[in-house]
């Protein structure tokens, strides 16, 4: 019985191992070049500054403005990293080496998504404290639930974005096509994340944000499962 | 040019009536052949004849429209297991230029689940005379050196079938010699090879079998022991004149 269970789990273990290898490789490349991370970070910080100076504090309270600013910035800075995700594979057809290897297509997708999640998480780790600083929003009491929202929203954004990055990369208008394809699917995630963030930053009890968190979790489950299953079809000619 | 290894052995690759269509275009239009361990098929033909498509189907990068292909007895549709037995070399290096030569080959070794990856990576790089530059980033290497690293990457898991699409592209004389030596060594250890090239001399020097492909079909195919360089040159020129 135990041997039978182990045999059934082996493909899952193989997929996770392959995904980890690919994620590690992508992070090593990003660590060497830092091109996408720095671009995304500079974009996020500039976005915060621009919104700050465009903001009339007498008309809109910081706690009302900050959630929207935060998620607009994460959405667009994330796209920079997502575009790069499969971009590194097209240079000299590295993707052919991956696809010809025994690693499953699902592992390739998950590896890319894990690397993108760490990328987006790193941008968030700097941008959220920067937002607190610029908009004078106290995060002390809501740090833990805010981190949960950030992680849940990032998982959904990355799943959808990674799939569309794979679809757009071989087109001539990849930079244009990726946001056009991905943004409509980002909308429900961004609405849920910004609503949950708004509840937290306005000092409402965490339980009031719970419904939005559950919705984010549901989006994550649907998007991760459907995008993982859909990816193999994007690489079959 | 005849192979010393018996063709009666279990074939490494068996292709039967393989077809691959792109819309109305038949890129591969019913190709059949088989190669036993240690045999090498040199594939010639004009641009657009379907040579690269055939290799991409056998590498698992494209699904065949119809027909069948088996690698070491495993149907290509079997996916990962069949792909694990194949090594792919192309005129594209398939390398990550931000990583070092060693990191690229090591990444490939781990993808193929090699346990003693470190030793195998060293060995593969040594065979392609790239050990001294192993820690240099691929970006800093010349085109020829990148191609050597790419070949080391394709060989690191000791494939049973090597698919080489214009493998001599970008290699200098010493690189080409090293590649020929590696391919001959692989043949002697039972690896089957399919090499696509426009260079008849290089192709036929390795080949036990040879074929000229045109419009997706083998217009000429000679099995072991019957490959004649002169007549191949004539058929190839004829195919070039009429196009792919």
Boltz contact constraints between the chains, C-beta under 6 A:
constraints:
  - contact:
      token1: [A, 21]
      token2: [B, 110]
      max_distance: 6.0
  - contact:
      token1: [A, 25]
      token2: [B, 107]
      max_distance: 6.0
  - contact:
      token1: [A, 29]
      token2: [B, 96]
      max_distance: 6.0
  - contact:
      token1: [A, 29]
      token2: [B, 98]
      max_distance: 6.0
  - contact:
      token1: [A, 32]
      token2: [B, 98]
      max_distance: 6.0
  - contact:
      token1: [A, 33]
      token2: [B, 98]
      max_distance: 6.0
  - contact:
      token1: [A, 92]
      token2: [B, 92]
      max_distance: 6.0
  - contact:
      token1: [A, 92]
      token2: [B, 93]
      max_distance: 6.0
  - contact:
      token1: [A, 93]
      token2: [B, 92]
      max_distance: 6.0
  - contact:
      token1: [A, 93]
      token2: [B, 94]
      max_distance: 6.0
  - contact:
      token1: [A, 94]
      token2: [B, 94]
      max_distance: 6.0
  - contact:
      token1: [A, 94]
      token2: [B, 96]
      max_distance: 6.0
  - contact:
      token1: [A, 96]
      token2: [B, 61]
      max_distance: 6.0
  - contact:
      token1: [A, 96]
      token2: [B, 94]
      max_distance: 6.0
  - contact:
      token1: [A, 97]
      token2: [B, 94]
      max_distance: 6.0
  - contact:
      token1: [A, 99]
      token2: [B, 61]
      max_distance: 6.0
  - contact:
      token1: [A, 100]
      token2: [B, 59]
      max_distance: 6.0
  - contact:
      token1: [A, 100]
      token2: [B, 60]
      max_distance: 6.0
  - contact:
      token1: [A, 100]
      token2: [B, 61]
      max_distance: 6.0
  - contact:
      token1: [A, 100]
      token2: [B, 83]
      max_distance: 6.0
  - contact:
      token1: [A, 100]
      token2: [B, 88]
      max_distance: 6.0
  - contact:
      token1: [A, 101]
      token2: [B, 111]
      max_distance: 6.0
  - contact:
      token1: [A, 102]
      token2: [B, 80]
      max_distance: 6.0
  - contact:
      token1: [A, 102]
      token2: [B, 83]
      max_distance: 6.0
  - contact:
      token1: [A, 102]
      token2: [B, 84]
      max_distance: 6.0
  - contact:
      token1: [A, 103]
      token2: [B, 111]
      max_distance: 6.0
  - contact:
      token1: [A, 236]
      token2: [B, 63]
      max_distance: 6.0
  - contact:
      token1: [A, 237]
      token2: [B, 62]
      max_distance: 6.0
